[in-house]
Amino acid sequence: MDLLDNLYLGFQTSLSLANLWYVFMGTLLGTLVGVLPGLGPIATIAMLLPSMYSLEPTSALIMLAGIFYGAQYGGSTTAILINVPGEASTVVTALDGYQMARRGRAGAALATAALASFFAGTVGTMVVAAFAPPLAALAFEFGAPEYFALMLLGLVGAVVLASGPLTKALGMVVLGLLLGQINTDAITAVPRFSFDIPELMDGINFVIIAMGVFSFGEIIANLGKPPEHREVFARNLTGLWPDGKDFREASPAAARGTLLGCVLGVLPGAGPILASFASYSLEKKLAKRPETFGKGAIQGVAGPESANNAGAQTAFIPMLTLGIPTSAVMALMIGAMTLMGIQPGPQVMTSNPGLFWGLITSMWIGNLMLVILNLPLIGLWVKLLTLPYRFLFPAIMAFCAIGVYSLSNNTFDVYCAAVFAVVGFLFHRLGLEPAPLILGFILGPMMEENLRRSLLMARGDWSIFVTRPIAATLIAAAIALMVVSFRGQRFERTEDR
């Protein structure tokens, strides 16, 4: 009964007219910043923090939370339509979502992403409400060795999910890891591989690489074709909704992605990102026709989209119950609570139950608003694809260039994006998938940091990774996954001969 009483208190708080307005504003802003490459929820929340002083704490946190999980919805739109992941967690969505758009099924892909996100967000919020303390305890079981092992498993998953030879995917992951080393060492504060260029001392922004290798590279590849062979989406645009077969294929994928997202979202670092890659890898392994992945498989949209949205919801668990941020966005949320005189931690649940449960129930309302906002817009987004390519590609180029420049108001970022555009074109010509590179780039610095912390804890003893049960299990799973994948590919080659 306590849970029901708490939910009743939460809905009383979140259903007030003022808080409903802030839920709506947060989800709307979140969708917009997700659609606009380069902006993202971190920059948006950081910009809005000074204006939060004038708001009541519950309303402010409800709005900031709406921006965060709303951006997960919006990020899939550009990933599907123009192959530009709006968020790091939507990189995987672009693999099959964009291929569906090229086959005239942009509407079905967008609707699947919205419905899978709504389902995952709803379930994720239920998990937050019912299982916050146990899941927070699970996160406490993870130390530096466990995080290193988890990220190693994520990188192996990135290799496995790529189509084509595993050696190519492995090379892309290694390239991503190397690019991730361009920064300032977190422990010694010594710049690495920056070549005395001040702009590289903080590393290369994910958005720059994503724009270059995905969007710009795709445009250059298209412009290199004769006009009659360029992508013209309007030729075969079909219905705006998934059909019965799509629902049958997407529903199990969305359920599995939701489960993965709920578990991995609690973990600090890149929970939603790892969840989306893990979901894609799982769906590819379970599929009856894995060869369709990367060519427009609807499971490749439903699984990752549900995983990253469930992960975005459960990321609030450590922040709300323990006062521990699991990401930069959660750190900003804790900063907002501190600015308003609220001490983050376990006491929030007892000292300010209206805020705690009001924030949780507002997520249900926000997810409902997001699906109501996004579904009617599908027709508008698909209509954009009917534009002739000669008008569409300059608009995409300008749109992305503005997004890149807005990262730090520096033309150096635009030049970097141009370099990665050439790299993306070469990837396209060589048949290399950029998704493993992106995951290697994102996870590489975190993986290195946890490796070094682990060895400091163990005084240089590498056996720490096999003497801790969770770390040993994750490393064993990574090795087993790699061995099975290499053997499977070797078996396919033998059959082909």
N, C-alpha and C positions, 0 to 999 in steps of 0.2 A: 504493500500500500504506500510505502514511503516514496517509491518511484513515481507512482501515479499522482501523489500529492505534489511532488516536486515539479512534475510536468505541468500540472494544473497551474502552479505558481508561475512557471516559465511562460506558458501561453497567455496568462493574464498580463504579463509584462510585455511580451513581444507583439501582442495583438492590439496594443494601444495605438491610436492614430499616429502619434509622433514616431513611434518605433517602426510602424509599418512603412512610413515614409522613408525612414533611414535604411530599412531593408531594401526598399525599391531603389533608392539612390545608389546604395552600395553595389547591388547586383547589376544595375545598368552601367555604372562606371566600370565595374569589373569586366563586363562583356566588351565594352569599348576598348579598354586598355589591353584586353586579350587579343582583340582583332587588330589593333595597331601594333605592328612589330616595333620593338625597341623600347616601348614605354614600360609595360609590365607592372605587376602589382607592387613590387618593392619600391620603385621610384614614385608611384602614385601615392602610396601610403606615407612615404617619407615626406612628400610635398604637402600632404594634408595634415600631418601631425600638428603643426603650429595652430591650425584653425580648430583643433579638437578641444581647446581650453574652454570654449564657449558652450560646448555641448554637455549634456548629462552623460556620465560615464557609460551607462548601459547603451544609450543611443549611439555614442561614438564607437564603441567596440562592435556593435551590431553592423554599423556601416563599414568599418574597416574589414571585418570578417567577410562581408558580402563582396567587397572588392577582390579579396583573395580567391574565394572559391568561384566567383563569377568569371574571373580571368581564365580559369580552367575551361569553361564553356567557350569563351570567345576565342581562345587560342586555337581551337580545332577548326574554326571557320576558315582562316587563311591557310592553315595546313592542308585542308581539303581542296580549297578553290584554286590557290596559286602556288602550292607547294612551299609555303613559308610558315614554319611552326611559330605561332605567336608566343608560346611558352616552351621551355625545355622539355616539359613532360608531354608535349604534343608532337615531338619529333617522330615518334613511331606511328602516330595517326596519319602522318603525311605519306607513309610508305604505300598504304592501300587506299586511303581516302582520296589522294590525288589521282591515283589510277582509276578509281571509280568515276571521278569527275571527268577524266579524259574519255571514258567510255559513255559519257552522257548520263551518269547516275549520281551527279552531284547532290541532287535533292535527297535521294535515298541515303547517301553517306552522311549528309548534314542532319537529317532526321534521326538516323541511327545514333549518331554522336550525342545529340541532344537528349534522346530518350534513355540511352545507356547512362549518361551523366546524371540524369534525374533519378534513375533507379539507384545508382551507386551513392549519390549524395543523400538520398533518403535513408538507405540502409546504413551508410556511414554515420549519419546523425543518430540513428537508433543505437548503434554500437557505442558512440560517445556517451549517450545518456545512460545506457545499461552497464557497460563494461569498462568505464574509464579507469577505475582504480586497478583492476587486474591487468589491463593492457599497459598501464603506466609502470606497473611492477615488472612486466615483461621487458620493457625498454631498459629498466635498471639492470637487467641481466647482461646487457650488451656493454662490453668495454671495448678498448681500442682493438684487441685481437679479433673480436667478433665482428666489428665494423669492417676491418680489413678483409676478413674472410667473406663477408656479405658482398662487399664491393667487387672482390675477385669473382664471386659467383655471377654478379651482374655483368661483368665484362665478358665472361665466358658465354653468358646468355646472349650478349650482343653479337658475338662471333657466330653462335648457332643460328640466330634468327635471320642472318643475312642469307640472301639467295646467292647461288653460284658457289665457287670453290671456297672452302673454309680458310685456305691460306690467304686469299685476298682479304677476307673479312678480318683475319688476324692482323694482317699488315695495316689495315685501316685503324684498328684499335690501338696498335702500337704508335701510329702516327698521331692519333688523338692524345695519347699519353705524353708524347714528346711535346706537342703544342701546349699541353697543360703545364709543362715545366717552365714556360716563359712567364716569369713573375718574380716576386721578391720572396726569398726563403722565409717561411713563417718563424723558424727557430733562430736562424743566424742574422736575419734582416739584410742579407746580401742579395742584390739583384742577380738573376740568373737568365742568361741567354737574351738579355734585353738590348745588347750591343750599344749601351749608353744612350738609348732612345728613351726619354722620360715617359712617353706614353705607354711603353711596353713594361714598365716596372710593376704595374698593377695587373699585368697579364692581358690577354686578348679577351674581349667580351664574347660570351656565347652567341649573342645576337649577330655579331659581325660574321662569325663563321657560318651560322645557320643561313643568314641572308645570302652570303656569297655562294656556298656550295649547293644550296637548294634552289633559291629563286633565281639569282642572277645566272648561275650556271645553266639552269634549265632554259632561260630565255636565250642565252647565247647559242645553246645547242639548237634551239628552234629556229633562230635566225640564220643558222648555217645550212638550213634545208631549203629546197626550192619552195616557193610560196604555196604551191598546191599540196605540199606534204607537211606544212606546219600544223600545229595543234589548233583546230578550230572547234571549240566545244559545241557550238550551236548546231553542228551537223546532225548530231544524234541525241540531243537532250530528250530524256524520257520523263516519267512521272516524278513527282516531288516526294512520294512516300515509299517506304519499303513495302514489298509485297509479302505474301504469306511465307514464301520460302526464305526470304530475308529474315523475317521474325524468328522462324524456326532455327536458323543458323546462328543468329546474333544473340538470342536469349541465353543459351548456356554459356556463351563466351562472356556476356555481361555479368552473369552470376559468378563465374570463376574470377573474373577481373575484380569484381567488388570484394570478394573474399581476400584476394591478394593485397588489394589496396588498403583494406582495413588493418591488416597485420603490418605491412611494411610502412604505412603512413605514420605509424607511431614512432618509428626510428628516426633519430636525428640525421641531418644531412640531406640526402636526396630521396626520401621515401617515395613520394609520388612518381619521381622519374624512374627509380628502380622498379616500382610496381608496374608502370606502363611497359617497360622493356620485358620484365618477367612475364607479364600477361601475354604479350605478343609471342614470346618464345614458347610459352606453354600451349597457346592455341595452334601454333605451327606444328608442334610435336603431336598434338591430339587430332589434328585435321585428317580427314580421309584423303584429301587431295592437297598436301602441303605445297605442291608446285604452283597453286593459285595465289599463294601469299606473295605480295609484292606486285601483283597484277590486278588487284581489285577485290580481294577477299573481304567480305563484310565483317567476318570475325576479327580481322586485323584492325577494324575501326571500333567495334563494340567492346572488345576486351580491353585494349589500352585506355580508351576513354572512360570506361567504368572504373578501371584501376586507379587512374590519376585523380579522378574526382573523389573516390572513396578515400584515397590517401590524403587529399586536401582536407577532408572533414576530420579524419582521425588524427591529423597533425596537431589539432587543438588539444588533444588529451594531455600530453606532458605539460603543455603551457598552462592549462587550466587547473590541473590537479597537483602539479609539482612546481610550477613556476619555472620550468626548464624549456627554453626555446629550441625547437628542432630545425629551424631554418631562419633565414634572414627576416622573412615576413613575421614569423612568430616572435623574433627578437624585437621587432618594431611594435608588435602588439603589446608585449610586456613593457616596452618603453612608454606606450600610451597609457597603460594602467598605472605605471609609476608616476607619470606626469599628473594624473588625476587623483593621486593620493591613495591608490589602492595597492596594497602589498601583494604581489603575485605569489601563489603557493597554495598549499592545501587548505589554509584558513579561509580562502575566498568562498569555498562551498558553504561554510557555516556562517561566516561573518557577513557575506553579501549574497545570499541565495538567489535574490531576484536577478542580480547581474549574471550569476553563473548559469542558472536555468533559463533565463531570458535569452542569453546568447545561444544556448543549445537549441531551444525551440525556434529561434529566428532562422536557424539553418534550414529547417523543414520549410518554413514559409519562403525563404530565399530560393531554395531549389525549385519550389513550385512557380515562383515568379520567373525564374530563369527559363524554365521550359515554356511558360506562356509567352515570354519575350522572344525566345529564339525560334520557336516553330513557325510563327507567322512571317518571320524574316527570311525563311528559307527561299520562298519564291523570289524575293528581292535579290538575294545573293546569287541565285541561279541565273536570274535575268542578266546579271553582269557578264556572265560567260557568253552571252549572245553577241557581245560587242566584237567587231572585227579585230583580228589579232594586231593589226597595225595601230589600232588605238589602245588595245588592252596592254601590250607590253610596255609602251612608254609610261603609262599610268602606274603599272606595277613597279617599274624602275624608280620613278619619282617617289612613290609611296614608300618604298623600302629605303631609298637614300635619305629621305626626311627622318625615317625611324632610326637609321644608323646615326645620323648627325645629332639627333636629340639625346643620344646616350650620354654624351659629355660635352655637347656643343663644340666639337673638335673635328676639323676636316680630316685629320689623320685617320679617324675611324672609317671615313668614307673611302680613303685610299686603301686601307686594309681590306675593306669589303670588296673593292675592285680586284685586289690580288686574289682573294678567295673565289671571286667569280671565275677567274681564269682556271684556278685549281678545280672548281666545280665542273667546269666545261671539260677539263681533262678526265675527271672521274667519269663523266657521262660517256666520253668517247672510249674509255678503257673498260666500261662496264663495272665500275666500282660503286658500291653503295656507301653514301656518306653517313648513314645512321650509326654504325659502329664507331666511326671517328668521333661523332658528337658525344656518345656516351663515354668513350675513353677520355675525351677532353674534360667532361664534367666531373667524372669520378676520379680521374688521375690524381689531382692535388689532394683530395680528401683521402684517397687510398694511401698516398705517400705519407701524409700526416699521421694516419693511424698506424702504419707500419713502423714509423720512427718512434711513435709513442709506445707501441708494444715492445719494441726492442729496448727502449729506455726502462720500461717497467721490469723487463726480464734481465737487465744488465747484459744485453747482447745475446741472450740465449734464444735461438730460433725455435726451440722445442715448445715455447709458450703457445704456438699455434696448433700443436697436436695434443697438448696436455689439458687444454680447456675444451670441454665437451662440445659446446655450441660451435666454436671456431673450427674444431676438427671435423665436425659433421658438415659444415658449410664448405670447407676446403675439399673434403671427400666428394661431396655432391658436384662441385665444380670440375674436379678431375674426371669423375664418372661421366658427366655430361659431355665433356670434351672428347673422351675416348669413344663413347657411343656415337657421337656425331662423325668423328673421323672414320670409324669403322663403317658406319652407314653410308658415307659418301664413297668409300672405297668399294663397298658392295655394289653401289649403283654403277660405278665405272666398270666393274667386272661384268655386270649384266649387259651394259651397253655394248661391250665388245662381243 
